[in-house]
Amino acid sequence: MERAIPILPVEDLRVAKEFYTERLGFKVRFEASEDGTTGLLGLERGSICLTLDCPMSGHGREACVSLQVDDVDRYYDEWRHRVSIRRPPGNEPWGARTFDVLDPFGNTIFVMGPST
């Protein structure tokens, strides 16, 4: 199997871990940190994997990751009471249904699936 796993920059692994696990429903795959605030945090939710890096020096900030899912509205309904939604679900002219969320560090979580 081949796949890409996005690495997102964060400023505090504790804050990131709470946001992604408690609010977005990810599970921890691995955690490499001596102090709980810096290091690497691997996350998964179904077949979606992310890695969070603090401090992610030498790379860009305010990253964007696209999560391709089967049911955009199911994710929206689950997340809308837990996090601030940047843009609610909508059908795009290019044939997908999307919405997006900002994490506490300015990274965009762009959720995309089939249009309804």
Secondary structure, 3 states (H helix, E strand, C coil): CCCCCCEEECCCHHHHHHHHHHHCCCEEEEEECCCCCCEEEEEEECCEEEEEEECCCCCCCCCEEEEECCCHHHHHHHHCCCCCEEEEEEECCCCEEEEEEECCCCCEEEEEEECC
